Amino acid sequence: MNKFEFGQKVRITHKFVRTTRFIGKRGGNDILVRWRVWSVNSFNKVGLYIGQRTLADGIIEDGDYDEGRFFVPKKYIEAALVVYSLNENPVYVPLDSIFEYEESKNL
């Protein structure tokens, strides 16, 4: 159960960034294998909570000639979706890095 509502002002301290790492080749067929993971980067912003998503870490393989490229999920991660600017895409935020926004009374 999520404690945030759509459009609620929140403060975030980290965000997820998708990275792809080359693992190697499978078999003798020169089939490339890559590991796609979501890593956490520091990111201090105030924004609006707009939802929750499920992300997946896994392996990307180039299949045989008739298969094409495919993704095999290995781990699932829950993330909040937060928008912080009209001109930027929303960011995925770890659920332990999102907090209720408290305005300072000194402003």
C-alpha positions, 0 to 999 in steps of 0.5 A, a space after each residue: 500500500 502506498 502512502 502518497 496520492 496522485 499530485 502530492 508534493 514530495 522530496 526525493 533523495 535518489 533516482 534509478 538510472 538504467 545501465 547496460 553492461 556487456 557480459 560476453 558471448 553465448 556459445 560459439 555463435 557470436 550471440 551477444 549477452 548484456 545485463 540491463 540493471 537499474 542502479 541508484 544515483 543521488 538526486 535531491 529534488 522536490 516534485 509531484 508523485 504521479 504513480 508507482 511502477 515495476 522495473 526489471 533487471 535482466 539479461 538482453 540476448 541477441 537471438 539467432 537470425 529468426 529470433 531477434 533480440 529479447 529480454 529475460 527478467 531476473 529481478 523485479 523492483 518497485 519504484 515511485 514515478 515523480 515529475 519535477 519539471 515541465 521540461 524533463 521526463 519523470 524519474 523512477 525513485 526507490 520507495 525508500 528515497 521518497 518523503 513527504 515535502 515539508 515547507 520551511 516556515 522561514 521562506 
